[in-house]
């Protein structure tokens, strides 16, 4: 009986974590370049299969044999839809890869192409003011604020007939090395390589969030009902245990 209570509690715990993840995704449904998170879960072998005839002693839900426990989250790096903005400082990547930006000594990867011209005539991110890195490994500087910019599909930044520089388009060797920083930036613990030649820069576009609000709302409703079912199971088992205890002869 106690074993069933713990299994139901374990299931409820997974659904609560799942709801937090989905709710965070929904909160970023309008965040440019946001990549949705997916909850991973670990299924466990039943106690009798795992331990034979040994008696299970109640303890931490994470150590409970059988059932399922919440794991970490995984990022869905699928490309979002491209929104036409017509902004000359808006860029989106068509294909795999990231822009590279600098925050002091740290470098981050992002697909948020909302850029602007910084106070030192360098290309920076619009929200944080982080310098945008060029293919040569240094921030893109030397832009003339009086001239329009033209970003070529390969990332080359032109002003008139002059090539100011080229955007660094990179891809991590292993996507599992990426750690999300804030809403739409990533730090990497591994190496990066140049993005595939098939990856193109589209000026005047931005990449929408990877969240599908309707699908996420349906997932949230499904999770809520699963949580409710687990809570009802806990109540049912608790009531059954209470009736069992009351039926025992008293000394």
Secondary structure, DSSP 8 states (H G I E B T S, - for coil): -HHHHHHHHHHHHHHHHHHHHHHHHHHTTTSTT---EEEEEEE---HHHHHTT-------GGG-SSSEEEEEEEE------EEE---TTBEEEESS-EEEEEETTEEEEE---BEEE-TTS-EEETTT--EEBBTTSSB-----TTS--EE-TTSEEEETTEEEEEB-EEEES-GGGEEEETTTEEEESS-EEE--TT-EEEETEEE--S--HHHHHHHHHHHHHHHHHHHHHHHHHHHHHHHHHHHS---
